[in-house]
């Protein structure tokens, strides 16, 4: 690669200000993609790399656009900036050596349906940036980065105009030879877009002569840029590669093709499934619209056979360069997908329905077609199950279509497959039934046979069992909707007759519907119920998955879920005889009263989905920081609730431990343990200082329970900062609180030291 670093002046200055490439992180703290850092520091630390990714995204869009318009001088300028950005990105220690840009087409909140077109995401190592995250980063970076958001919108728009749904770039080894291969690949791809531009112009002039354009087409008859790159990099003539495509494509369709080919989304991918070809050919370092990258983000991730079959059919219907194809695959297979708006639901149902209709007509084998259709319907059902009731309620469901109103005038509508429409109708009816359950706690509400059937289907029980559970539930509330704890506990034997589903049923309907003053009594009653059951595993699963299933939202039930989890992890709970609003701090000291099976189950569940729990915690912590910073959007929940919610998370991880738990505890200890960190300097921090220090005390005591050698250093640093903590506020109560904190810090350090001495 080039030796000169010629990023534009503003970006270069910003990059140097943020740390440049001189800072190298080799500490084991970063083994878990930054989990153990304070979250605020992690964002700041990754900002230099975000700047480079924004430059790369801007310039690769400009490069391909310039080639398409035959503006080769501008393409050359962009190429230099791409070279510089890649040169620096090579130095990121957490890099996986891959940059991936994909179209997700979910829409940008507040920007309407048109934003589907420019909704892309850029991924590199631990960084994943969509447009809202670009804007957040640029606000943090300040005036120097102020032009990036619009530049990224322009870049994403350019991708859409060029028919680019994904760009996958392998950074290579960082040497001159590697860059020359990348350069040849980029030039070939640029020439591809130039030929597409010529083809478009010829078409407009009604004088298209495809034979004059040396495209290599894939098995769908589309010009394939990756096959072109493959030919150039390996010094093969286009006819040889075209012949290879013609020979491999029929083999892929045979039932006996084999597992390796079953995982290939295209002929291009299939070429590298043959060992001799894989060993003989150099794979292009840059790939455009390789369908695989819309299904998995990494080369080592397996692609499931069902996903491949659907992806091939979607390509056949929509084309590999169609945003509709990308949106459909995102809706079906993205691990973090959430329906946010009614028009998004309408769009995805319409796309899935079109594919189902196409498969029914075009599948080579009826049994295979039926299997694929069943798969699509099942996946869509699981996705629709996650849609918020308010979004479902905003949809109009007709006999053969679904529609949603946007604003006061515009309506979007899509034809819907009957099977998918039936699932959607069920979820719409479920919202009505859930409303009845909520209302019955205060009013005389009648339930129909349909209501019982909906509840039965939702929870996998019989209609008779659903009717009995509703009757039992109703009898536990008085005429004004107040929870009757005694009545509930008398009916525990009857509830236990439905052991497999009863906890999920009760939690689902009552987690948000209790009077505030009665929630703790209800939680403690649930603990009594669980004690009568075969074990806490089902309840822990329900609570923890409900807490983490939507990592970018917080509700009042989240703290209740964590409090009840903290109760279930122990064999004795004095809280059962008290009404409390958070788990007592003394619980951290419990040793013999822990239920080891429950702790192991919770730890394994959390660590298996550690990224999901990390994202949820990060969102909670950002709400806390933004609330302390007087951000209006964070004021939807009371500041005290947010602080006690974060405290409750730390209480849970103090009991559970594990990879995720320890990492998040260390993150909190470093941030809250430094009185000069940003969290103590926010506008509301002084007023909330007692709660902030209470969180720190929980973290200190948790580390006494779980800490290791590196944590001992952090604890001693906190002790050395006692004067700083004392100076935060000149009040006797504050002084007493800091003194207690330091006593616990000393005790925690002693606990860790004693544990290390025994090792």
C-alpha positions, -999 to 999 in steps of 0.1 A, spaced: 0 0 0 10 36 -3 32 51 23 17 86 22 -12 92 45 -34 117 27 -67 116 44 -85 149 40 -72 175 64 -101 176 88 -103 138 91 -66 135 95 -65 161 123 -94 143 140 -78 109 137 -46 122 153 -65 139 180 -83 107 189 -52 87 191 -42 78 156 -25 45 150 2 49 176 -20 35 203 -18 -3 203 -39 -23 227 -25 -57 237 -38 -60 272 -60 -90 278 -88 -66 289 -98 -65 252 -102 -102 247 -140 -99 249 -144 -71 223 -142 -44 249 -167 -58 274 -143 -52 303 -137 -16 295 -160 12 307 -186 15 280 -180 52 276 -142 47 272 -149 19 247 -169 42 225 -142 69 227 -114 43 220 -132 30 189 -139 65 175 -107 68 155 -115 36 137 -151 48 131 -136 78 114 -116 56 91 -146 34 83 -166 65 74 -138 77 51 -136 42 35 -173 40 30 -175 75 15 -146 69 -9 -155 34 -21 -189 47 -30 -173 76 -48 -148 53 -65 -175 30 -80 -197 60 -89 -168 77 -107 -161 46 -127 -197 43 -136 -196 79 -149 -162 74 -166 -147 100 -143 -114 82 -139 -95 111 -123 -120 113 -95 -118 75 -91 -80 78 -88 -84 104 -60 -108 81 -41 -85 52 -46 -57 70 -28 -80 77 2 -91 41 2 -55 30 3 -48 53 32 -78 42 52 -70 5 47 -34 11 57 -45 25 91 -73 0 96 -47 -28 94 -33 -15 127 -65 -20 147 -57 -47 172 -93 -60 174 -97 -62 137 -110 -94 121 -94 -83 89 -128 -78 72 -149 -48 63 -185 -56 55 -211 -31 42 -247 -45 38 -281 -32 30 -306 -39 57 -334 -16 46 -352 -13 79 -356 24 76 -342 52 98 -365 63 127 -382 96 120 -371 96 83 -401 78 67 -404 51 41 -378 66 18 -351 59 43 -354 21 35 -332 28 4 -302 43 23 -303 21 54 -270 3 53 -247 -10 81 -209 -10 81 -191 -36 102 -154 -40 111 -142 -60 141 -162 -48 172 -177 -19 153 -211 -20 137 -224 13 124 -257 22 108 -267 58 100 -281 66 135 -249 53 151 -228 74 126 -247 104 138 -242 96 174 -205 91 170 -202 124 151 -220 143 178 -195 128 203 -166 138 180 -177 174 176 -175 199 148 -146 183 130 -168 153 122 -199 173 114 -199 167 76 -196 129 79 -234 121 84 -244 137 51 -215 122 33 -225 87 46 -261 93 35 -248 102 0 -226 71 0 -254 48 10 -276 64 -17 -249 58 -42 -248 21 -33 -285 19 -39 -283 36 -73 -255 13 -84 -274 -18 -73 -249 -27 -45 -264 -46 -16 -231 -57 0 -194 -50 -2 -170 -75 15 -133 -65 17 -105 -86 31 -77 -63 43 -50 -89 34 -16 -89 49 -9 -52 46 21 -56 22 26 -42 -13 16 -75 -30 -16 -77 -11 -25 -41 -20 -17 -48 -57 -42 -77 -57 -68 -54 -40 -60 -27 -65 -66 -50 -95 -98 -62 -80 -111 -27 -74 -102 -17 -109 -120 -47 -123 -151 -39 -103 -148 -2 -114 -148 -14 -150 -178 -35 -143 -198 -4 -132 -185 15 -162 -199 -12 -185 -232 -12 -166 -233 25 -173 -226 20 -210 -253 -7 -210 -278 16 -194 -270 43 -219 -273 19 -249 -306 7 -235 -319 43 -233 -309 47 -270 -326 15 -280 -293 2 -294 -281 -23 -267 -254 -46 -280 -246 -69 -250 -221 -88 -271 -199 -58 -272 -198 -57 -234 -176 -85 -220 -197 -94 -189 -194 -128 -173 -229 -138 -163 -240 -160 -133 -265 -188 -134 -293 -163 -134 -280 -145 -165 -269 -115 -145 -235 -97 -151 -215 -109 -121 -187 -86 -109 -171 -113 -87 -167 -137 -116 -150 -108 -135 -126 -102 -106 -119 -139 -104 -109 -140 -140 -86 -109 -139 -69 -118 -106 -62 -153 -117 -52 -143 -153 -80 -164 -168 -99 -153 -199 -136 -146 -195 -146 -176 -216 -128 -200 -193 -146 -187 -162 -179 -186 -181 -174 -222 -191 -167 -230 -154 -201 -215 -145 -219 -235 -171 -205 -267 -157 -210 -260 -120 -245 -245 -121 -263 -277 -131 -244 -297 -104 -256 -274 -77 -292 -282 -85 -288 -320 -82 -302 -335 -49 -269 -355 -46 -247 -324 -49 -233 -328 -15 -231 -308 18 -204 -285 5 -225 -273 -24 -256 -271 -3 -239 -243 16 -232 -222 -15 -255 -193 -23 -241 -189 -58 -220 -205 -85 -192 -180 -75 -192 -195 -40 -195 -230 -54 -162 -226 -73 -144 -225 -39 -162 -256 -26 -141 -277 -50 -107 -284 -33 -87 -283 -65 -102 -251 -77 -99 -235 -42 -62 -245 -41 -55 -233 -76 -74 -199 -76 -69 -167 -56 -102 -155 -41 -109 -118 -49 -103 -97 -18 -133 -75 -26 -167 -90 -34 -199 -72 -45 -234 -86 -39 -221 -120 -27 -254 -133 -12 -235 -151 15 -227 -118 33 -264 -111 37 -267 -143 57 -235 -145 78 -210 -118 87 -178 -140 88 -162 -165 65 -160 -192 91 -197 -189 100 -217 -218 85 -246 -211 62 -276 -233 69 -290 -253 40 -325 -240 44 -312 -204 43 -292 -211 12 -323 -226 -6 -343 -195 3 -315 -172 -7 -312 -188 -42 -349 -186 -48 -350 -150 -36 -321 -142 -60 -339 -159 -89 -370 -138 -81 -356 -104 -73 -320 -105 -86 -288 -103 -65 -285 -65 -69 -321 -58 -58 -327 -41 -25 -359 -62 -22 -337 -93 -21 -315 -78 7 -345 -66 27 -362 -100 26 -331 -119 37 -326 -93 65 -361 -99 76 -357 -136 76 -322 -142 89 -307 -111 106 -299 -120 142 -308 -85 155 -339 -78 134 -368 -60 150 -400 -47 133 -402 -10 143 -429 5 122 -462 -7 106 -450 0 71 -419 -21 77 -442 -50 86 -463 -45 55 -431 -44 33 -416 -76 48 -449 -95 46 -453 -84 10 -418 -96 0 -421 -129 18 -455 -135 2 -441 -128 -33 -414 -153 -26 -438 -180 -14 -459 -175 -45 -428 -177 -67 -416 -209 -50 -450 -225 -54 -447 -220 -92 -410 -225 -98 -397 -250 -73 -382 -280 -92 -398 -305 -68 -432 -300 -51 -420 -315 -19 -390 -292 -18 -412 -262 -25 -436 -271 3 -407 -275 27 -393 -240 17 -427 -224 20 -432 -240 55 -398 -227 65 -406 -191 54 -439 -191 72 -424 -204 104 -396 -178 103 -421 -150 96 -443 -162 125 -413 -160 149 -405 -125 136 -441 -113 139 -443 -127 175 -417 -100 184 -437 -71 170 -450 -46 196 -487 -46 202 -489 -9 192 -474 -17 158 -497 -48 152 -527 -27 162 -518 -1 136 -522 -26 107 -553 -32 87 -558 -68 78 -579 -77 48 -588 -111 33 -558 -111 10 -536 -81 20 -523 -60 48 -519 -22 49 -507 6 71 -513 43 71 -484 66 71 -493 101 84 -527 114 75 -528 107 38 -505 80 25 -513 43 29 -490 14 20 -504 -20 12 -491 -54 2 -507 -86 -10 -502 -113 17 -499 -150 16 -528 -167 34 -506 -186 58 -486 -156 68 -518 -135 70 -533 -161 93 -503 -158 117 -506 -120 116 -543 -122 123 -536 -143 153 -511 -118 167 -536 -90 161 -563 -110 180 -538 -117 207 -533 -80 214 -571 -77 219 -571 -106 243 -542 -93 262 -561 -60 266 -590 -80 280 -568 -97 306 -555 -63 317 -590 -48 319 -604 -78 338 -583 -69 368 -606 -38 373 -638 -45 353 -662 -73 346 -649 -86 313 -663 -116 295 -640 -140 276 -651 -157 244 -641 -192 232 -619 -174 207 -601 -157 236 -594 -190 253 -583 -205 220 -558 -176 215 -544 -179 250 -542 -217 245 -523 -213 212 -500 -187 226 -489 -208 256 -492 -243 242 -520 -254 265 -555 -266 259 -584 -242 257 -598 -258 290 -565 -251 307 -565 -215 294 -600 -210 308 -589 -224 342 -558 -202 344 -578 -171 335 -603 -180 363 -576 -186 388 -559 -153 379 -591 -133 381 -598 -147 416 -565 -132 429 -577 -96 424 -605 -77 441 -631 -56 423 -608 -26 420 -579 -46 405 -558 -49 437 -537 -80 440 -548 -104 469 -516 -120 480 -534 -144 504 -559 -155 477 -530 -161 453 -511 -183 477 -542 -204 485 -545 -212 448 -509 -222 443 -517 -259 443 -542 -253 415 -516 -231 396 -491 -259 399 -513 -283 380 -500 -263 349 -464 -263 360 -448 -262 325 -466 -230 315 -480 -213 346 -450 -190 353 -447 -179 317 -485 -172 317 -485 -152 349 -454 -132 340 -466 -125 305 -499 -110 316 -490 -93 349 -455 -80 346 -467 -45 335 -502 -45 349 -497 -44 387 -503 -15 409 -469 -1 418 -474 -7 456 -483 -44 449 -455 -54 426 -432 -66 453 -459 -87 470 -466 -102 436 -430 -110 430 -426 -127 464 -458 -147 458 -443 -159 425 -413 -171 445 -436 -191 467 -452 -206 437 -418 -215 421 -407 -232 454 -437 -256 450 -425 -264 415 -398 -288 404 -371 -261 401 -364 -225 391 -350 -232 356 -383 -225 337 -388 -193 356 -352 -182 352 -354 -188 315 -386 -168 312 -373 -139 332 -338 -137 316 -350 -141 280 -377 -115 286 -352 -91 300 -327 -95 271 -350 -102 241 -352 -65 230 -317 -51 239 -327 -15 228 -356 -10 252 -362 -6 289 -395 -12 307 -406 -12 343 -408 -50 342 -370 -52 337 -361 -44 373 -389 -68 385 -374 -96 364 -339 -90 378 -352 -88 414 -370 -121 410 -340 -137 394 -319 -126 423 -344 -143 446 -345 -175 426 -307 -179 428 -308 -183 466 -323 -210 489 -333 -185 517 -348 -151 511 -358 -128 540 -373 -105 513 -402 -129 512 -414 -114 544 -408 -78 534 -419 -54 508 -387 -40 492 -380 -23 459 -346 -37 452 -324 -66 462 -306 -60 496 -269 -54 492 -262 -80 519 -271 -107 494 -237 -103 478 -222 -119 509 -244 -150 507 -223 -182 502 -241 -212 517 -275 -199 508 -269 -200 471 -287 -225 449 -258 -239 428 -279 -255 401 -298 -222 396 -266 -202 394 -251 -226 369 -282 -225 348 -284 -187 347 -246 -183 341 -247 -207 311 -278 -191 297 -263 -156 299 -228 -166 286 -244 -184 257 -260 -152 246 -234 -128 260 -236 -103 232 -274 -99 237 -269 -92 274 -240 -69 268 -262 -49 243 -290 -47 269 -267 -36 296 -250 -10 273 -285 4 265 -293 7 302 -260 23 310 -265 48 282 -299 57 295 -283 63 329 -256 85 315 -279 104 292 -304 109 321 -277 123 342 -268 145 313 -304 158 311 -310 143 276 -348 146 270 -352 112 254 -338 95 285 -363 112 308 -391 88 299 -382 67 329 -374 82 363 -337 87 371 -340 67 403 -355 38 385 -327 37 359 -301 39 387 -317 11 407 -321 -9 375 -284 -7 367 -277 -16 403 -299 -47 400 -279 -58 370 -248 -57 390 -265 -76 418 -274 -103 394 -239 -106 380 -224 -106 415 -243 -138 422 -240 -154 388 -204 -144 377 -194 -160 345 -176 -145 315 -203 -119 308 -210 -111 344 -174 -105 354 -167 -84 323 -197 -61 330 -188 -58 367 -153 -47 358 -166 -22 333 -187 -6 360 -160 -7 386 -135 12 365 -160 39 355 -178 44 389 -145 38 407 -129 69 392 -142 102 406 -127 120 377 -146 100 351 -173 116 331 -201 101 350 -194 122 381 -193 154 360 -228 154 344 -254 180 354 -276 156 375 -247 136 390 -244 157 422 -281 153 430 -279 116 423 -246 111 440 -259 89 469 -273 65 444 -242 65 422 -220 58 452 -244 30 463 -238 14 429 -201 17 434 -204 0 468 -223 -29 452 -195 -32 426 -168 -31 452 -185 -58 472 -192 -79 441 -155 -78 432 -146 -89 467 -168 -120 459 -155 -126 424 -123 -106 418 -90 -118 405 -55 -103 405 -61 -75 381 -92 -65 401 -71 -61 432 -52 -33 414 -85 -15 406 -97 -18 442 -64 -3 455 -67 25 430 -102 33 444 -89 33 479 -62 57 469 -88 81 455 -107 85 488 -99 122 491 -112 128 456 -145 111 465 -148 130 497 -144 163 478 -173 156 455 -197 169 481 -192 187 514 -220 171 535 -218 149 566 -240 122 550 -218 121 520 -186 119 541 -201 90 561 -211 72 528 -176 76 514 -160 62 546 -183 32 545 -174 27 508 -137 27 517 -142 2 545 -159 -21 520 -131 -15 495 -105 -26 520 -125 -56 529 -130 -66 492 -92 -62 486 -86 -85 516 -110 -111 502 -93 -111 469 -58 -113 485 -69 -142 507 -83 -161 477 -51 -155 457 -30 -168 486 -49 -201 486 -43 -206 449 
